[in-house]
């Protein structure tokens, strides 16, 4: 069970102030044309986990986002030449068939029948973005008649012999063999190709093939990882989302090339199963972040969930721990955060069932998972209203936190657009405060909220499925939401921005570039510079302001959102602290609320930093801006 955060005592002269975050939040009406900060009135510490992130197997979040694989359908889920397949026959279409007699990765493989006249036959995938002078690493699994060799694998960036690099693979047999390859692109193109062909006799089969930039980091894109490190999120939720309710986690472990491809159970496209539990935990290790794993309580069962916990956390002499060790990971991962399911209240969810039945299922899962590891933190599916009320009434002893979700659309009015986010953060907090008062099962318990999906969601899909752009107006809303988390710090244990990369993401990735979106800039700014001890703050409309002490109380930070197209200059009235007049100021601003950043274009929105010298107590905010001050205290 998680330990409740202690009430903070703040000495002020001879008296002591005890301030809950509820009281802190209640002190937020307009301030008569000034921002008023009472630095002596301190709320509960802000959980670092409110800066969490969420990644799901959806669109281009994992594949074509985090994962560095450049080839689509590398295990041939679709028949070569079919409408949905990215692979085409090099010569006669009838020369490529699908053999079920010689599968690979549990899946039928393409078989290429070779010509008697020496014509090259094979398969090709185009649309590859290649960069001159960049190295690429590849591997291919081949089998076939000995006379079918050599098979020629070519990376193509231009015309003629000078526009390609070809590597010959001989010594074929009826046993699949894996061969590693290395390429160096000699030109830039967005329509490169990988060709696999032979002029031999008989036939050959391609079990699977891979192509990645050689600078990949354990299979992950180096440029994406660099931006994720800037986010410095303390926790990542995975693998879903709706995806998890149809996901069999055992498909994603073991030798990567041998994992079966599947139809994505909830979204478009296929699941390659290249990025599974071990890869996710490698991702967390590379980012020095904590993992948060959701188990399948949709179509899955309690035994599978318990096995997953044992695979992650069990000793090497347990059945699943032994399997983990066989897969190259002898030491337990020690995953702390686990959620039982995702949005099981919705009829869109695989395995959706009536609430009464789901209550029983949740308790079964919790009992089975805690039997394997009693130390885990269990997060239950919640949705404000009857669902959350019933779960808290009947499952309070089988959960540590409760999940809630919300997404906001677009509003024509800038102020209305921005305020959607803090209004929803506050709405959920107020509902859970009421549950604590009214639900008997919560007596003596502190079940806090994990808002493990929250964001804006609107606009066209520019970066794949649900790959919508994030605009400057969204950055303001996310900042106002973070301010509200500070005001509600007694209720929120975690929040996970959804979904990190491409899919309504704070990072956008093209085939060759990556960039922080406007919302990513806000998350970086607060994570790096906003304080951890919230203090009572009031601001005049339309501003949204919140102050917080640094953990050592040497700096007072103040974040102000100006959701207006007019600049603002407002006096600061500070009580309970003295400032030295020095510090720093950061700003995210622009004239166009719809400005956005694109990975293939120069940044339109950025974080601007400036020193603060001889601060005289007046705060100036640019139009359409997020401004954060860090002021040195005496």
Buried (B, 14 or more C-beta within 10 A) or exposed (E): EBEEBEEBEBEBEEEEBEBBBBBBBEBBEEBEEBBBBBBBBBBBBBBBBBBBBBBBBBBBBBBBBBBBBBBBBBBBBBBBBEEEBBBBBBBEEEBBBBEEEBBBBEBBBBBBBBBEEEEBBBBBBBBBBBBEEBEBBBBBBBBBBEEBBBBBBBBBBBEEEEBBBEBEBEEBEEEBBEBEBEBEBBBBBEEBBBBBBBBBBBBBBBBBBBBBBBEBBEBBBEBBBEBBEBBBBBBBBBBBBBBBBBBBBBBBBBEBBBBBBBEBBBBEBBBBBBBBBBBBBBBBEBBEBBBBBBBBBBBBBBEBBBBBBBBBBBBBEBEBBBBBBEBEBEEBBEBBBBBBBBBBBBEEBBBBBEBEEBBEBBBBBBEBBBEBBEEBBBBBBBBBEEBBBBBBBBBBEBBBBBBBBBBBEBBEEBBEBBBBBBBBBBBBBBBBBEBBEEBEBBEEBBBBBBBBBBBBBBBEBEBBBBBBBBBBBBBBBBBBBBBBBBBBBBBBBBBBBBBBBBBBBBBBBBBBBBBBBBBBBBBBBBBBBBBBBBBBBBBBEBBBBBBBBBEEBEBBBBBBBBBBEEEBEBEBBBEBBEBBBEBBBBBBBBEEBBBBBBBEEEBBBBBEEEEBEEBEEEBBBBBBBBBBBBBBBE
